[in-house]
Amino acid sequence: MSVLSRLKADTAGNTAMIFALCLPVLLALVGGAIDFSRATQLRMELQDAADTAALGAIAVNSLGYKAGSNMAGNGTISDGVDQALSILKTNIGTHTDLSAISPAATVTKTGHTLTAKVTVTANYKPYLLGLVGFSNIPLNAMSVSTAGLPPYINFYLLLDNTPSMGVGATTADINKMVANTPDKCAFACHQMDKAGNDYYAKAKTLGVTTRIDVVRQATQNLMTTAKASQTTPGQYGMAIYHFGMAADAIDEKKPEPYLISDLTTNLDASAANAAAIDLMTIPYQNYNSDRQTNFKSMLQGMNKIIPSSGDGTSANKPQQVLFLVSDGANDGYDCAYSNGGTCRRISPIDPQQCHTIKARGVRIAVLYTTYLPLPTNAFYNQHLAKYQSQLATEMEACASPGLFFEVSPSQGISDAMSALFTRVVSVVRIKN
């Protein structure tokens, strides 16, 4: 047999030769599995760090969120960028197998929206793959987070405190007044005449709760709700008005809204001022033909008081909201109608004045305190019974879309005011 034939037939050592030839491939496969597993783990850590930084940069009470809340216009929020990079660095930590770590962040405000974008790139130095020529594996991560800024809103409360708000808050309260007055009067009118016919004082003596009592407490509770709802200091401003302290101290023909508490973001002070809310006094029965509820005049006055509405993106551009609480029964000086006597208009509220206010971008939230029927009262039977079904309809027409709420005093005016407040805030957020 020739030498060549013998070499061909001799297979001793082939396994070693094949193993030697395959070893680099095996090392690459095993090393690749190990290194790519480590690279995947590191990339996940970078992604988690980026997510945490993007969220943290605009979280409520973060530097970026506070700066954005106080920012007058749109643009970059440098405090948010600094905080994002700081959070990112802390969460990446130290890794000896990472190099060329390059973080970046942008935090911007556009309208009511804050947007944080965080990116990070790095190189992973492989262990085994380095033996076969892979010096670095590039890694990257990106995260984008958005947050809605709270709207700044000024609320102008117009509270009906006219004699009709001296009606008992519940049917039981009404019945108690009827049973304890010689003329079976359900109205606890705050009369201050020399004859001492002060049914409001009688109501207090009898322990009767009137509508104005409920409204007063509800207004104070509203300030607590607003304060608890704020996500940034000074987010909500409150001003309180009603129809006047004394009927004989206001303009008989065109009364103006009476200031109880000036516009302020100090909601504790506003709550304290609300304690002054009380029923309007009248010097004697049928004073000024009982024309103390002039919605037209009051709404015209509020239209002058309330500034044009902003977009709510900053304290300098607040949304403006008129918050009306009333039973919707108009009884005022108006010679164009005279359906209750000379120059006296007894009717539901006229929504036209509300439309004038809404046309300026001011929202109107209406809490209609249901006018309970008074079948034993001659005035009610003659002038208001025929409008009973229209009162709620016209009050709803006065309100901005979605901002009407009807509640009987016995159902909880305080809860209703808080619910309507929450509804106002929600509507503003969706719109913007």
C-alpha positions in Angstrom: 0.0 0.0 0.0 1.4 3.4 -0.9 2.1 6.0 1.7 -0.7 8.2 0.3 -3.1 5.3 0.7 -2.1 4.6 4.3 -2.5 8.3 5.3 -5.9 8.2 3.8 -6.9 5.1 5.7 -5.5 6.2 9.0 -8.3 8.1 11.0 -6.6 8.4 14.3 -6.6 12.0 15.5 -9.4 13.2 13.2 -11.6 14.0 16.2 -9.0 16.2 17.7 -8.5 18.0 14.4 -12.2 18.5 13.9 -12.6 19.8 17.5 -9.7 22.2 17.0 -11.3 23.5 13.9 -14.7 23.9 15.6 -13.5 25.3 18.8 -13.6 28.9 17.7 -17.2 28.4 16.5 -18.2 26.8 19.8 -16.6 29.5 21.8 -18.4 32.1 19.7 -21.7 30.4 20.2 -21.3 29.9 24.0 -19.7 33.3 24.4 -22.4 34.9 22.3 -25.1 33.4 24.4 -23.5 34.6 27.6 -22.6 38.0 26.3 -25.9 38.7 24.6 -27.7 37.6 27.8 -25.7 40.1 29.7 -26.2 42.8 27.1 -30.0 42.2 27.2 -29.9 42.5 31.0 -28.0 45.8 30.8 -30.3 47.2 28.1 -33.3 46.4 30.3 -31.6 48.2 33.2 -31.0 51.2 31.0 -34.6 51.1 29.8 -35.9 51.0 33.4 -33.7 53.9 34.3 -34.9 55.9 31.3 -38.6 55.1 32.2 -38.0 56.2 35.8 -36.3 59.4 34.8 -39.0 60.3 32.2 -41.8 59.7 34.7 -40.0 61.4 37.6 -39.1 64.5 35.7 -42.8 65.5 35.4 -44.4 63.7 38.3 -46.7 65.8 40.5 -44.6 67.9 42.9 -41.4 67.3 40.8 -39.3 70.3 39.9 -40.4 70.0 36.3 -44.0 69.9 37.1 -43.8 72.9 39.4 -41.9 74.9 36.9 -44.3 73.9 34.1 -47.3 74.9 36.3 -45.8 78.4 36.8 -44.6 78.8 33.2 -46.5 81.5 31.3 -46.0 80.0 27.8 -44.7 77.0 26.0 -41.0 75.9 25.9 -38.3 73.9 27.5 -38.3 73.3 31.2 -34.6 73.3 32.3 -35.4 72.2 35.9 -37.2 69.2 34.5 -34.2 68.3 32.3 -31.8 68.6 35.2 -34.0 66.4 37.4 -34.4 63.8 34.6 -30.6 63.5 34.1 -30.1 63.2 37.8 -32.7 60.4 38.2 -31.2 58.6 35.2 -27.7 58.8 36.5 -28.7 57.5 39.9 -30.7 54.6 38.4 -28.0 53.5 35.9 -25.5 53.1 38.7 -21.9 51.8 38.1 -21.1 49.0 35.7 -17.5 48.1 34.8 -18.7 46.4 31.6 -20.4 49.6 30.3 -18.5 52.5 28.7 -19.3 55.6 26.7 -22.6 56.1 28.6 -24.3 59.1 26.9 -27.6 60.3 28.6 -29.9 63.0 27.1 -33.2 64.5 28.2 -35.8 67.1 27.0 -38.7 68.3 29.1 -41.2 70.6 27.3 -44.5 72.3 27.9 -47.1 72.7 25.2 -50.4 74.0 26.3 -51.6 71.9 29.3 -49.2 69.0 28.5 -45.7 68.3 29.8 -43.6 65.9 27.8 -40.4 64.3 29.0 -38.1 62.4 26.6 -35.1 60.5 28.0 -32.5 58.6 25.9 -29.3 56.9 26.8 -26.7 55.1 24.8 -23.8 53.0 26.0 -21.3 50.3 24.9 -21.1 46.9 26.4 -17.7 45.3 26.5 -18.2 41.5 25.9 -16.2 38.9 27.7 -16.0 35.9 25.4 -17.0 37.5 22.2 -14.0 39.8 22.6 -11.9 36.7 21.9 -13.4 36.5 18.4 -13.2 40.1 17.4 -16.3 41.8 19.0 -14.9 44.7 21.0 -18.2 46.5 21.8 -21.9 45.9 21.6 -23.9 49.1 21.3 -26.9 49.5 23.6 -29.7 52.2 23.7 -32.9 53.0 25.5 -35.6 55.7 25.1 -38.6 56.6 27.1 -41.3 59.3 26.6 -43.8 60.4 29.3 -46.5 63.0 29.3 -48.5 64.6 32.0 -51.5 67.0 32.0 -51.0 70.2 34.0 -53.9 71.2 36.3 -56.0 74.1 35.0 -56.0 77.3 36.9 -59.6 78.3 37.5 -61.2 81.3 39.2 -64.7 80.6 40.6 -67.1 83.4 41.1 -69.9 82.2 43.4 -73.3 84.0 43.0 -75.5 82.8 45.8 -79.2 83.5 46.0 -79.9 84.8 49.5 -83.2 86.5 48.7 -86.4 85.9 50.8 -87.3 82.8 48.8 -84.2 81.2 50.2 -85.8 81.5 53.6 -88.1 78.6 52.8 -87.6 75.5 54.9 -84.9 73.2 53.5 -87.1 70.2 53.7 -90.8 69.4 53.6 -90.7 68.8 57.3 -89.1 72.3 57.8 -91.8 73.9 55.6 -94.6 72.1 57.5 -93.2 73.2 60.9 -93.2 76.9 59.7 -96.7 76.6 58.4 -97.9 75.1 61.6 -96.3 77.8 63.7 -97.2 81.0 61.9 -100.7 82.7 62.0 -100.7 83.2 58.2 -99.4 79.7 57.6 -96.3 81.1 55.9 -93.6 78.7 54.8 -91.2 81.6 54.2 -88.8 82.4 57.1 -88.5 86.0 55.8 -85.9 88.0 57.6 -88.2 91.0 58.4 -86.9 93.7 60.8 -90.1 95.7 61.3 -91.2 97.2 64.6 -94.0 94.7 64.9 -91.4 92.0 65.3 -92.7 89.9 62.5 -89.3 88.3 61.9 -90.1 84.8 60.7 -86.4 84.1 60.2 -85.9 84.5 63.9 -88.9 82.3 64.5 -87.4 79.6 62.3 -84.2 79.6 64.3 -86.2 79.4 67.5 -88.2 76.4 66.1 -85.0 74.7 65.0 -86.1 75.0 61.3 -83.3 74.7 58.7 -83.8 77.0 55.8 -82.3 76.9 52.3 -79.8 79.7 53.1 -78.5 77.8 56.2 -77.7 74.9 53.9 -76.1 77.0 51.3 -73.9 78.8 53.8 -72.5 75.5 55.1 -72.2 74.0 51.7 -70.2 77.0 50.5 -67.8 76.6 53.4 -67.5 72.9 52.7 -66.8 73.7 49.0 -63.6 75.6 50.0 -62.4 72.5 51.8 -63.1 70.4 48.7 -61.3 72.8 46.4 -58.3 73.0 48.7 -58.0 69.2 48.9 -58.4 69.0 45.1 -55.5 71.3 44.3 -52.4 69.7 42.7 -50.5 72.9 42.9 -50.7 75.9 45.3 -52.9 78.7 44.1 -54.6 76.6 41.4 -58.2 77.7 42.4 -59.4 81.2 43.2 -62.7 81.9 44.9 -64.9 84.9 45.1 -68.3 85.0 46.8 -71.2 87.3 46.0 -74.9 87.3 46.8 -77.9 89.5 46.2 -77.4 91.9 49.2 -77.5 92.1 52.9 -80.5 94.4 53.2 -83.3 95.1 50.7 -83.5 98.7 51.7 -79.8 99.2 51.2 -79.6 98.1 47.5 -80.8 99.7 44.3 -84.5 98.9 44.0 -84.5 98.8 40.2 -81.0 97.5 39.3 -79.3 95.9 42.3 -75.6 95.0 42.0 -74.0 91.7 43.2 -72.9 92.1 46.9 -69.4 91.1 47.7 -68.9 88.7 50.6 -65.4 87.5 49.9 -63.0 89.0 47.3 -61.2 86.8 44.8 -58.5 84.9 46.6 -56.5 81.7 46.4 -56.5 81.6 50.2 -59.3 79.1 50.5 -59.2 79.0 54.3 -59.9 82.8 54.3 -62.7 82.3 51.8 -64.3 79.6 53.9 -64.2 81.9 57.0 -65.7 84.8 55.0 -68.5 82.5 53.8 -69.8 82.5 57.4 -71.3 85.9 56.6 -73.7 84.5 54.1 -77.2 85.1 55.4 -80.7 85.8 54.3 -81.4 89.3 53.0 -83.3 91.5 55.5 -86.4 93.4 54.5 -87.7 96.3 56.5 -91.4 95.3 56.3 -93.6 92.9 54.5 -94.0 93.6 50.7 -91.2 96.1 50.7 -90.5 97.2 47.1 -93.3 94.9 46.1 -91.0 92.0 47.1 -88.8 92.6 44.0 -85.6 91.4 45.6 -84.6 88.6 43.1 -83.5 90.4 39.9 -81.5 87.9 38.0 -81.1 90.2 35.0 -79.4 92.9 37.0 -77.3 90.4 39.0 -76.0 88.6 35.9 -75.3 91.8 34.2 -73.3 92.8 37.2 -71.4 89.6 37.3 -70.6 90.0 33.6 -68.8 93.2 34.5 -67.0 91.7 37.4 -65.7 88.5 35.8 -62.7 89.0 33.5 -62.5 87.2 30.1 -61.5 83.6 30.4 -58.0 82.4 29.8 -56.9 78.9 28.8 -56.0 77.9 32.3 -52.4 77.1 31.5 -51.0 79.4 34.2 -52.0 81.6 37.1 -51.9 84.5 34.8 -54.4 82.9 32.4 -57.0 81.3 34.6 -60.3 79.9 33.3 -63.2 81.9 34.7 -66.3 80.2 36.0 -69.5 81.7 37.3 -71.0 79.3 40.0 -74.7 80.1 40.4 -76.7 78.6 43.3 -80.4 79.5 43.3 -83.9 78.2 43.1 -84.4 79.9 39.8 -87.4 82.1 40.7 -87.0 85.7 39.4 -88.9 88.5 41.1 -87.5 91.8 40.1 -88.1 95.3 38.7 -88.8 95.0 34.9 -91.4 97.2 33.2 -91.1 95.2 30.0 -93.1 92.3 31.6 -95.2 93.5 34.6 -96.7 90.0 35.1 -96.7 90.3 38.8 -97.8 93.9 39.1 -96.5 97.3 37.9 -92.9 96.8 36.6 -92.7 93.5 38.4 -91.5 90.4 36.7 -92.2 87.0 38.4 -90.9 84.2 36.2 -88.1 81.6 35.8 -84.6 83.0 35.1 -84.1 84.3 31.6 -81.1 82.4 30.1 -80.3 85.3 27.7 -78.2 87.0 30.3 -76.3 83.8 30.8 -75.6 83.5 27.1 -74.0 86.9 27.1 -71.6 85.8 29.8 -70.8 82.5 28.1 -70.1 84.2 24.8 -67.0 85.7 26.5 -65.6 82.2 27.2 -66.8 82.2 30.9 -68.3 78.9 31.9 -71.5 78.9 34.0 -72.0 76.1 36.5 -75.6 76.0 37.9 -76.7 74.3 41.0 -80.5 74.5 41.0 -81.9 74.1 44.5 -85.3 72.6 43.7 -88.2 75.0 44.4 -90.4 72.9 46.6 -94.2 73.5 46.0 -95.9 75.7 48.6 -99.6 74.8 48.2 -100.6 76.7 51.4 -99.0 80.0 50.2 -101.3 82.3 48.2 -98.4 84.1 46.5 -97.0 80.8 45.3 -100.3 79.6 44.0 -101.0 82.8 42.1 -97.6 83.6 40.6 -95.2 80.7 40.7 -97.1 77.4 40.6 -97.6 77.8 36.8 -93.8 78.1 36.4 -92.9 75.1 38.7 -92.0 72.8 35.8 -90.0 75.6 33.9 -87.7 76.6 36.7 -85.3 73.7 36.2 -85.5 73.9 32.4 -84.5 77.5 32.3 -81.7 77.1 34.9 -80.3 74.3 32.8 -80.4 76.5 29.8 -78.3 79.0 31.7 -75.6 76.5 32.4 -72.7 75.6 30.2 -72.9 72.1 28.7 -72.5 69.4 31.4 -72.5 71.9 34.2 -76.0 71.8 35.5 -76.9 70.0 38.8 -80.3 69.9 40.5 -80.7 69.0 44.1 -83.3 69.2 46.7 -82.0 70.8 49.9 -82.9 67.6 51.8 -80.7 65.6 49.4 -77.5 67.4 50.3 -76.5 70.7 48.8 -73.0 70.4 50.1 -72.4 67.1 48.3 -74.0 68.6 45.2 -71.8 71.7 45.2 -68.7 69.5 45.6 -69.8 67.2 42.7 -70.5 70.2 40.5 -67.1 71.7 41.3 -65.5 68.4 40.3 -67.5 68.4 37.1 -66.3 71.9 36.3 -62.6 70.9 36.7 -63.1 67.8 34.6 -64.7 69.7 31.8 -61.9 72.2 31.7 -59.3 69.5 31.6 -60.9 67.7 28.7 -61.4 70.9 26.7 -57.8 71.9 27.0 
